[in-house]
Amino acid sequence: MPDKRTHRGAHPEDQRLFAPSAWPVLQQAVRDFSWLLSRGYAEPSSLKLVGDRYALTQRQRTAVMRCGCSDQDLQIRSAHQVQAAALRSEELLIDGYNILTTIESALAGGVILWGRDNTFRDLAGLHGTYRKVEETLPALEWIAAFLHRLEPIRCHWYLDSPVSNSGRLKSIITRMAGEKNWNWQVELVFNPDAVLSRADEIVISSDSEILNRCRRWYNLAAELISAQIPSANLINLSCWPAAGPETPHGKTA
């Protein structure tokens, strides 16, 4: 059946699965999952143990997996994270689908997960195919406007060539960049993770494996959504105390 979605919005069950009444259980599940990972337990078995204990659905388990991490990984990610001022006059390498779908989801009212490492992640999932939605062009505009204030010298987007319609998305981004005089380049590569993980430049991503391995990264999605999209459907599973930490933009949750 062809994909006829026009928005990167919420799943029909998300209102129930991620209702405020479900947050305490999901937060505890993230704590338990992270505790197991910190002690060397494998991710699949840890997720099954926690998911079964709290009777979580598959979608809730995916949320727990995306929000949790070991203490060791948390320390690595925190040590390599840079602040906004570091982007000035730098070349940025952007994990294209990772960032774009998160901002699309935020604009469309989809679930945005606040993880233990203070990144924001979506639950959209590409499943091997990217489909342009009504939020695609606005999301690119939001990203461009936010980055413009930070004054990087150039942005180099990487898109996964095995994902269907990557060529079309490359054309969309390239055309917009040309029309609006954005200093953006777009490249299709088989495995962007491998390129971004070993880069010397600052990386824009919230992908866990990339953040564990790259030298420097900036938390663009969290900063942009916190500052510019107050209507985002943000679910705080960051494992912080109930009062909440400061958001990446300095506001309490």
PAVEX-168350 format. One record per residue (C-alpha): residue in three letters; x, y, z. Coordinates in steps of 0.2 Angstrom, whole numbers, plus 5000, padded with zeros to 4 digits. Each point is the difference from the previous one (the first is absolute). Example, Ala and Ser with C-alpha at 12.3 -4.5 7.8 and 13.67 -1.06 7.14 Angstrom:
// residues 2
ala506249785039ser500650174997
// end
This chain:
// residues 253
met500050005000pro500850174995asp500450125014lys498750144999arg500550105016thr500150194998his500750045017arg501349935012gly498850005014ala499549895014his499649814999pro498149975003glu500449925017asp501350135006gln498750105010arg499749855011leu501749925000phe500950165005ala498650095010pro500750085016ser499349865010ala501349894991trp501550105003pro500549945018val500049824994leu501050054984gln501250105010gln500349865012ala500249884985val501450124993arg500950005017asp499949815001phe500649984982ser501450125002trp500549915016leu500249844992leu501050074985ser501150095012arg500449825008gly500449924983tyr498449924996ala499649994981glu498750124993pro498849874993ser499949905016ser499950155011leu498650084990lys499049845000leu500249985019val499550185003gly498649994987asp499349845007arg500150065018tyr499050164996ala498949924987leu500550134987thr499449994982gln501249994986arg499950194997gln500350045018arg501549885000thr500750094985ala499850175010val500949925015met501449944989arg500250174991cys500050095017gly501249895011cys501849984999ser501449945012asp500950115012gln501649984990asp499250054983leu499250155009gln501750065006ile500749984983arg498650104992ser500150145013ala501950014998his499950024981gln498550124999val500350184995gln499050165003ala499350124987ala501450125001ala501249864993leu499149994983arg500550184995ser501149994984glu500049815001glu499549874987leu498549895006leu499749834994ile498149965002asp499249835002gly498650044987tyr498649885004asn500350005018ile499850195002leu498750034987thr498849875006thr500150065018ile499650184995glu498649944988ser499349895014ala500150155013leu499150114988ala498649874996gly499649965018gly500949835000val500849935016ile501750085004leu501049905013trp501150095012gly501449875004arg501249985014asp501450084990asn498950164998thr499749964981phe498350014992arg499549854989asp498549964990leu499049844998ala499750024981gly501149874992leu500450004982his499949814997gly501150024984thr499050134992tyr499950195002arg498450094995lys499950194999val498650065011glu499250175003glu501350045014thr501549974989leu500350174993pro499550095016ala501249895010leu501450044988glu499650195002trp500049985019ile501749915000ala500850134988ala499350155010phe500749925016leu501749964993his500150174992arg500150095017leu501449885005glu501150054985pro500849844994ile501050024985arg499249864990cys498849855003his500349834992trp498549895000tyr500149814999leu498649894994asp499949815000ser500149954982pro499149835003val498450095006ser498850024986asn499750184994ser501650065007gly500450074983arg498450105000leu500350075017lys501850054995ser499250104986ile498850085011ile501450065012thr501250054987arg498650104991met499550095016ala501850045005gly500350074983glu498550115000lys500350065017asn501850025000trp500449875013asn501749935000trp499549825000gln500649854991val499149834999glu500849844998leu499349824998val501149875009phe499649825003asn500450015019pro499950185007asp500449935018ala501749944995val500450174992leu499450115015ser500749885013arg501850044994ala499850184995asp501150145007glu498650134997ile498550035012val498749874997ile498150045001ser499149845005ser499149925014asp500449824994ser500749905015glu501449914991ile500650164992leu500050105016asn501049865009arg501450014986cys500150174993arg501250135006arg498850155002trp498150014998tyr498750145003asn498349965006leu499050094987ala498349925000ala499850025019glu500650184999leu498950054986ile498449915006ser500350085018ala500250174993gln498950014985ile498649865001pro499150025017ser498549904993ala501149844998asn499349855007leu501549975012ile500149855011asn501350015014leu500849835003ser501750075005cys500049925017trp500250165009pro499150045016ala498150044999ala500450195001gly500949984984pro501750074994glu500250154989thr499649974982pro501450024988his499550174997gly499950055019lys498249975003thr499349885013ala499049864994
// end
